């Protein structure tokens, strides 16, 4: 794994490490102590991924047009919960 603190790793790195942990746990070759340690690390990585996704979601904007100078005009993207999963 990485010695880099979870708060500093990129989404891609966290996701890759999380996928590795899941695969390792699914194989079932770890003893209980190692499994618990891996699980705890995975929970931390999942939280990191969620934090980064939340930040990205907040920065997403919809292009609504172009102003007189040719600059893009944007509005914040709002998730409509009734449309999720359709």
C-alpha positions as CSV (number, residue, x, y, z in Angstrom):
1,X,0.0,0.0,0.0
2,X,1.0,3.6,0.4
3,X,2.6,5.4,3.3
4,X,1.0,8.6,2.1
5,X,-1.7,9.9,4.5
6,X,-5.2,9.2,3.2
7,X,-6.0,13.0,3.3
8,X,-3.3,13.6,0.6
9,X,-3.9,10.8,-1.9
10,X,-5.7,11.3,-5.2
11,X,-9.1,9.8,-5.9
12,X,-7.6,7.4,-8.4
13,X,-5.0,6.2,-5.9
14,X,-7.5,5.8,-3.2
15,X,-9.9,3.8,-5.5
16,X,-7.1,1.6,-6.7
17,X,-6.0,0.8,-3.1
18,X,-9.7,0.2,-2.1
19,X,-10.2,-2.2,-5.0
20,X,-7.0,-4.1,-4.0
21,X,-8.3,-4.4,-0.4
22,X,-11.7,-5.6,-1.5
23,X,-10.1,-8.3,-3.7
24,X,-7.8,-9.3,-0.9
25,X,-10.7,-9.6,1.6
26,X,-12.8,-11.6,-1.0
27,X,-10.0,-14.1,-1.4
28,X,-10.3,-14.8,2.4
29,X,-6.6,-15.6,2.8
30,X,-6.0,-13.1,5.6
31,X,-6.1,-13.9,9.3
32,X,-8.7,-12.0,11.4
33,X,-6.3,-9.3,12.6
34,X,-5.1,-8.5,9.1
35,X,-8.7,-8.6,7.7
36,X,-9.8,-6.1,10.3
37,X,-6.8,-3.8,9.6
38,X,-7.5,-4.0,5.8
39,X,-11.2,-3.4,6.5
40,X,-10.4,-0.3,8.5
41,X,-8.0,1.0,5.9
42,X,-10.7,0.4,3.3
43,X,-13.3,2.4,5.2
44,X,-10.8,5.3,5.4
45,X,-10.2,5.1,1.7
46,X,-13.9,5.0,0.9
47,X,-14.4,8.1,3.0
48,X,-11.6,9.8,1.1
49,X,-13.2,8.9,-2.2
50,X,-16.5,10.2,-1.0
51,X,-15.0,13.5,0.1
52,X,-13.3,14.0,-3.2
53,X,-16.5,13.1,-5.1
54,X,-18.4,15.6,-3.0
55,X,-15.9,18.3,-3.7
56,X,-16.0,17.6,-7.5
57,X,-19.8,17.6,-7.4
58,X,-19.8,21.0,-5.8
59,X,-17.6,22.4,-8.6
60,X,-19.7,21.0,-11.5
61,X,-21.6,23.7,-13.4
62,X,-23.9,23.6,-16.3
63,X,-23.1,25.7,-19.4
64,X,-26.2,27.8,-20.0
65,X,-25.0,30.0,-22.8
66,X,-22.4,32.5,-23.9
67,X,-22.3,36.2,-23.0
68,X,-21.8,39.1,-25.4
69,X,-18.0,38.8,-25.1
70,X,-18.1,35.1,-25.9
71,X,-17.4,33.9,-22.3
72,X,-19.3,30.9,-21.1
73,X,-22.2,31.5,-18.7
74,X,-22.7,28.8,-16.1
75,X,-25.1,27.9,-13.3
76,X,-24.4,25.5,-10.4
77,X,-25.4,21.9,-11.1
78,X,-28.2,20.7,-8.9
79,X,-28.9,17.0,-8.4
80,X,-32.5,16.2,-8.7
81,X,-33.1,13.3,-6.3
82,X,-36.2,12.1,-8.1
83,X,-34.2,11.5,-11.3
84,X,-31.4,9.4,-9.6
85,X,-31.6,5.8,-10.6
86,X,-33.6,6.4,-13.8
